Amino acid sequence: MATDVPLRVPRHRVHPNARWFWAIQGLAPTVLLAVLGTGLAVLLPDDAPGWLRGIAAVLPWLAVPVGLLLVVVAPLLRYQVHRWEITAEAVYTLEGWLVRVWRIVPVARIQTVDTTRGPVQQLLGLATVMVRTASHAGSTGIWHLDAATADAVAHDLALRANAVPDDAS
């Protein structure tokens, strides 16, 4: 089996709940910025330098545009970009909203397939399928599939990789 597979745009999007996952992820830096800025403004002594008082006054307000970007805009953009597909020859993934990363993992190179579900993913009914090769650089993840699809994909990929006659190592 040839391992030269063409670059192509993967067909499938991640599960729509991935947008909620990314929005929840964006809340952490947004809240941290607001809390740190407010805390700095409250705890700052009256004789603090003017530039420091200015930073303390601006930081909580920065949480608003940062929050809009990370909680609203980024999840929508990421949902448009993140894609995956499995063909007879390879696993294709495309991810990233600032830096786009294309990965192609030939089925003949697959060594292990894992399914993981973090706490937020479990809450949203999502799972991730990790496809690993002997080279870390050749591995990829199919992020934020619904749990049933992730289990089916992992099972199918494991069967396909096991059916390849030559060992992937």
Residue frames as qw, qx, qy, qz and C-alpha x, y, z in Angstrom:
[[0.000, 0.889, 0.458, 0.000, 0.00, 0.00, 0.00],
 [0.402, 0.469, -0.025, 0.786, 1.38, 3.40, -0.96],
 [0.353, -0.602, -0.468, 0.542, 1.76, 5.96, 1.81],
 [0.115, -0.057, 0.188, 0.974, 1.74, 8.95, -0.56],
 [0.073, 0.684, 0.725, -0.034, -1.70, 10.45, -0.08],
 [0.206, 0.513, 0.215, 0.805, -2.77, 13.80, -1.51],
 [0.029, -0.195, -0.437, 0.878, -3.53, 16.87, 0.59],
 [0.193, -0.476, -0.654, -0.555, -7.27, 17.46, 0.66],
 [0.325, -0.326, 0.252, -0.851, -9.84, 19.39, 2.62],
 [0.006, -0.127, -0.961, 0.245, -11.44, 17.00, 5.13],
 [0.247, -0.410, -0.647, -0.594, -15.19, 16.57, 4.71],
 [0.499, -0.621, -0.604, -0.012, -16.60, 16.44, 8.24],
 [0.114, -0.696, 0.238, -0.668, -16.95, 19.19, 10.84],
 [0.157, 0.039, -0.827, 0.539, -16.53, 18.57, 14.53],
 [0.183, -0.603, -0.775, 0.049, -19.68, 18.26, 16.65],
 [0.034, -0.761, -0.195, -0.617, -21.59, 21.57, 17.09],
 [0.647, -0.745, -0.159, 0.041, -21.10, 21.33, 20.88],
 [0.715, 0.031, -0.057, 0.696, -17.41, 22.02, 20.22],
 [0.080, 0.662, 0.085, 0.740, -18.40, 25.70, 20.01],
 [0.607, -0.743, -0.073, -0.271, -19.58, 25.53, 23.64],
 [0.876, -0.249, -0.069, 0.408, -16.34, 23.75, 24.62],
 [0.519, 0.303, 0.019, 0.799, -14.22, 26.50, 23.07],
 [0.211, -0.753, -0.117, -0.612, -16.42, 29.22, 24.62],
 [0.773, -0.628, -0.085, 0.002, -15.94, 27.66, 28.06],
 [0.788, -0.022, -0.017, 0.614, -12.19, 27.52, 27.39],
 [0.267, 0.546, 0.083, 0.789, -12.23, 31.23, 26.52],
 [0.468, -0.809, -0.220, -0.279, -13.91, 32.10, 29.81],
 [0.795, -0.402, -0.161, 0.425, -10.84, 31.27, 31.93],
 [0.483, 0.061, 0.021, 0.873, -8.49, 33.98, 30.55],
 [0.115, -0.630, -0.305, -0.705, -11.38, 36.44, 30.34],
 [0.636, -0.719, -0.261, -0.107, -12.35, 35.98, 34.00],
 [0.750, -0.265, -0.112, 0.595, -8.69, 35.97, 35.06],
 [0.314, 0.336, 0.122, 0.880, -8.09, 39.29, 33.31],
 [0.331, -0.700, -0.268, -0.573, -11.18, 40.85, 34.90],
 [0.755, -0.606, -0.233, 0.095, -10.35, 39.55, 38.39],
 [0.685, -0.111, -0.060, 0.718, -6.68, 40.52, 38.25],
 [0.164, 0.468, 0.163, 0.853, -7.50, 43.98, 36.91],
 [0.477, -0.722, -0.247, -0.436, -10.20, 44.59, 39.52],
 [0.811, -0.468, -0.207, 0.284, -8.02, 43.17, 42.29],
 [0.561, 0.106, -0.023, 0.821, -5.11, 45.37, 41.28],
 [0.067, -0.601, -0.180, -0.776, -7.35, 48.46, 41.22],
 [0.644, -0.685, -0.237, -0.244, -8.76, 47.67, 44.68],
 [0.836, -0.408, -0.102, 0.352, -5.47, 46.72, 46.33],
 [0.529, 0.460, -0.019, 0.713, -3.37, 49.49, 44.81],
 [0.362, -0.539, -0.372, 0.664, -2.22, 52.02, 47.42],
 [0.174, 0.933, 0.280, -0.145, -3.25, 55.66, 46.98],
 [0.134, -0.844, 0.353, 0.381, 0.36, 56.75, 46.47],
 [0.751, 0.107, 0.564, 0.325, 0.98, 54.31, 43.58],
 [0.165, -0.277, 0.420, 0.848, 2.50, 55.77, 40.39],
 [0.513, 0.444, 0.072, -0.731, 0.03, 57.18, 37.87],
 [0.439, 0.346, -0.708, -0.432, 1.01, 54.72, 35.11],
 [0.095, -0.021, -0.980, 0.175, 0.24, 51.79, 37.43],
 [0.331, 0.376, 0.554, -0.665, -3.11, 53.29, 38.39],
 [0.488, 0.448, -0.301, -0.686, -3.83, 53.71, 34.66],
 [0.327, 0.174, -0.908, -0.195, -3.09, 50.05, 33.97],
 [0.065, 0.189, 0.877, -0.436, -5.25, 49.04, 36.93],
 [0.421, 0.433, 0.261, -0.753, -8.12, 51.14, 35.56],
 [0.505, 0.429, -0.479, -0.575, -7.86, 49.72, 32.01],
 [0.033, 0.206, -0.978, -0.023, -7.32, 46.00, 32.77],
 [0.391, 0.293, 0.785, -0.382, -10.89, 45.15, 33.82],
 [0.530, 0.628, 0.064, -0.567, -12.22, 46.85, 30.70],
 [0.217, 0.482, -0.766, -0.366, -9.87, 44.81, 28.50],
 [0.330, 0.043, 0.928, -0.169, -11.78, 41.73, 29.66],
 [0.580, 0.538, 0.327, -0.517, -14.75, 42.85, 27.52],
 [0.569, 0.633, -0.377, -0.365, -13.07, 42.74, 24.07],
 [0.041, 0.386, -0.922, 0.017, -10.92, 39.77, 25.07],
 [0.463, 0.149, 0.784, -0.387, -14.05, 37.97, 26.24],
 [0.656, 0.574, 0.084, -0.483, -15.89, 38.76, 23.01],
 [0.396, 0.606, -0.649, -0.232, -12.96, 37.45, 21.00],
 [0.042, 0.287, -0.947, 0.138, -12.35, 34.28, 23.04],
 [0.361, 0.193, 0.798, -0.443, -15.91, 33.39, 24.03],
 [0.591, 0.598, 0.310, -0.444, -17.89, 34.45, 20.95],
 [0.477, 0.737, -0.343, -0.333, -15.72, 34.99, 17.86],
 [0.008, -0.503, 0.861, 0.076, -13.04, 32.29, 18.28],
 [0.516, 0.081, 0.831, -0.193, -15.47, 29.38, 18.81],
 [0.651, 0.636, 0.238, -0.340, -17.40, 30.35, 15.67],
 [0.354, 0.752, -0.511, -0.220, -14.21, 30.65, 13.60],
 [0.216, -0.373, 0.901, -0.041, -12.79, 27.39, 14.98],
 [0.651, 0.272, 0.651, -0.280, -16.01, 25.56, 14.16],
 [0.617, 0.722, -0.061, -0.307, -15.76, 26.76, 10.55],
 [0.259, 0.715, -0.645, -0.073, -12.15, 25.57, 10.24],
 [0.366, -0.329, 0.855, -0.164, -11.85, 22.33, 12.25],
 [0.829, 0.271, -0.195, -0.448, -12.52, 19.37, 10.01],
 [0.396, -0.361, 0.844, 0.014, -11.73, 15.67, 9.80],
 [0.835, 0.313, -0.181, -0.415, -12.15, 12.73, 7.46],
 [0.525, -0.333, 0.779, 0.081, -11.13, 9.11, 7.29],
 [0.710, 0.461, -0.337, -0.412, -10.62, 7.39, 3.96],
 [0.997, 0.009, -0.056, 0.046, -9.35, 3.92, 3.11],
 [0.703, 0.422, -0.247, 0.517, -5.82, 5.36, 2.87],
 [0.338, 0.201, -0.362, 0.845, -5.53, 8.04, 5.55],
 [0.246, -0.762, -0.518, 0.301, -6.85, 10.15, 8.40],
 [0.272, 0.487, 0.132, 0.819, -7.13, 13.82, 7.45],
 [0.299, -0.748, -0.463, 0.368, -7.43, 16.65, 9.98],
 [0.249, 0.526, 0.081, 0.809, -7.50, 20.41, 9.66],
 [0.439, -0.740, -0.448, 0.244, -7.49, 22.66, 12.71],
 [0.419, -0.263, -0.064, 0.867, -6.53, 26.12, 13.91],
 [0.183, 0.888, 0.422, -0.001, -8.14, 29.52, 13.54],
 [0.069, -0.920, 0.257, 0.287, -4.99, 31.63, 13.67],
 [0.005, 0.515, -0.811, -0.277, -2.47, 29.03, 12.50],
 [0.892, 0.170, -0.037, -0.418, -4.04, 26.36, 10.29],
 [0.261, -0.443, 0.857, 0.039, -2.59, 22.88, 10.71],
 [0.844, 0.247, -0.267, -0.395, -3.22, 20.15, 8.14],
 [0.348, -0.424, 0.834, -0.060, -2.32, 16.59, 9.06],
 [0.838, 0.225, -0.343, -0.359, -2.47, 13.41, 7.03],
 [0.423, -0.424, 0.787, -0.147, -1.81, 10.11, 8.76],
 [0.571, 0.209, -0.689, -0.396, -1.66, 7.11, 6.42],
 [0.882, -0.301, 0.022, -0.362, -3.56, 4.14, 7.84],
 [0.881, 0.198, -0.359, 0.234, -0.44, 1.99, 7.31],
 [0.310, 0.451, -0.471, 0.692, 1.45, 4.17, 9.84],
 [0.575, -0.569, 0.063, -0.584, -1.11, 4.02, 12.66],
 [0.342, 0.193, -0.855, 0.339, 0.15, 2.25, 15.78],
 [0.100, -0.364, -0.801, 0.464, -2.46, 3.12, 18.41],
 [0.217, -0.501, -0.371, -0.751, -5.87, 4.74, 18.55],
 [0.200, -0.262, -0.705, 0.628, -7.14, 6.21, 21.83],
 [0.200, -0.699, -0.440, -0.527, -10.40, 7.87, 22.80],
 [0.293, -0.140, -0.526, 0.786, -10.35, 10.48, 25.57],
 [0.222, -0.754, -0.452, -0.421, -13.07, 12.51, 27.28],
 [0.213, 0.149, -0.444, 0.857, -12.16, 15.35, 29.59],
 [0.021, 0.429, 0.712, -0.555, -14.64, 16.65, 32.18],
 [0.300, 0.482, 0.018, -0.823, -15.97, 19.47, 29.99],
 [0.318, 0.179, -0.756, -0.543, -16.15, 17.15, 26.99],
 [0.111, -0.245, -0.954, 0.132, -18.15, 14.65, 29.08],
 [0.161, 0.483, 0.459, -0.728, -20.53, 17.42, 30.11],
 [0.393, 0.520, -0.202, -0.731, -21.09, 18.30, 26.44],
 [0.888, 0.227, 0.368, -0.154, -21.21, 14.68, 25.18],
 [0.509, 0.781, -0.355, -0.072, -17.92, 15.03, 23.28],
 [0.856, -0.322, 0.321, 0.247, -14.79, 12.90, 22.90],
 [0.215, 0.811, -0.473, -0.268, -11.42, 13.06, 21.14],
 [0.978, 0.121, 0.121, 0.119, -9.83, 10.31, 19.06],
 [0.157, -0.809, 0.509, 0.250, -6.02, 10.35, 19.18],
 [0.927, 0.370, -0.003, 0.062, -4.31, 8.61, 16.25],
 [0.369, -0.790, 0.455, 0.179, -0.68, 7.85, 17.04],
 [0.828, 0.489, -0.257, 0.095, 2.20, 6.76, 14.86],
 [0.830, -0.162, -0.173, 0.506, 5.80, 5.85, 15.72],
 [0.329, 0.215, -0.035, 0.919, 6.68, 9.50, 15.11],
 [0.040, -0.571, -0.533, 0.623, 5.07, 12.08, 17.39],
 [0.112, 0.382, -0.227, -0.889, 5.01, 14.50, 14.46],
 [0.235, -0.043, -0.796, -0.556, 2.94, 12.00, 12.46],
 [0.076, -0.418, -0.858, 0.289, 0.22, 11.70, 15.08],
 [0.183, -0.295, -0.218, -0.912, -3.04, 13.63, 15.06],
 [0.131, 0.282, 0.777, -0.547, -6.23, 14.11, 17.02],
 [0.183, -0.455, -0.600, -0.632, -9.82, 14.24, 15.83],
 [0.043, -0.053, -0.543, 0.837, -11.17, 16.64, 18.42],
 [0.344, 0.211, 0.361, -0.841, -14.69, 17.10, 19.75],
 [0.391, -0.102, -0.767, -0.499, -16.69, 14.36, 18.09],
 [0.734, -0.372, 0.089, -0.560, -19.86, 13.18, 19.76],
 [0.456, -0.462, 0.742, -0.168, -18.95, 10.26, 22.04],
 [0.847, 0.207, 0.472, -0.130, -20.70, 7.56, 19.98],
 [0.657, 0.743, -0.128, 0.020, -19.02, 8.71, 16.76],
 [0.028, -0.772, 0.621, -0.132, -15.64, 8.84, 18.51],
 [0.664, -0.242, 0.693, -0.140, -16.03, 5.26, 19.74],
 [0.837, 0.452, 0.303, -0.058, -17.04, 4.07, 16.26],
 [0.435, 0.845, -0.304, 0.057, -14.17, 5.96, 14.59],
 [0.261, -0.655, 0.697, -0.129, -11.61, 4.60, 17.06],
 [0.780, -0.013, 0.615, -0.114, -12.88, 1.04, 16.62],
 [0.758, 0.639, 0.127, -0.026, -12.88, 1.35, 12.81],
 [0.254, 0.853, -0.448, 0.082, -9.37, 2.84, 12.71],
 [0.479, -0.492, 0.718, -0.114, -8.00, 0.17, 15.04],
 [0.838, 0.224, 0.495, -0.053, -9.45, -2.55, 12.78],
 [0.615, 0.786, -0.062, 0.027, -8.04, -0.87, 9.65],
 [0.005, -0.808, 0.580, -0.100, -4.58, -0.41, 11.16],
 [0.640, -0.291, 0.702, -0.110, -4.58, -4.02, 12.35],
 [0.836, 0.419, 0.350, -0.066, -5.51, -5.25, 8.86],
 [0.361, 0.848, -0.378, -0.089, -2.47, -3.60, 7.21],
 [0.972, 0.076, -0.187, 0.119, -0.07, -6.46, 6.39],
 [0.595, 0.307, -0.375, 0.641, 3.22, -4.75, 7.18],
 [0.488, -0.614, -0.450, 0.428, 3.86, -3.55, 10.73],
 [0.108, 0.944, 0.137, 0.281, 3.70, 0.22, 11.23],
 [0.567, -0.777, 0.142, 0.235, 6.70, 0.31, 13.56]]
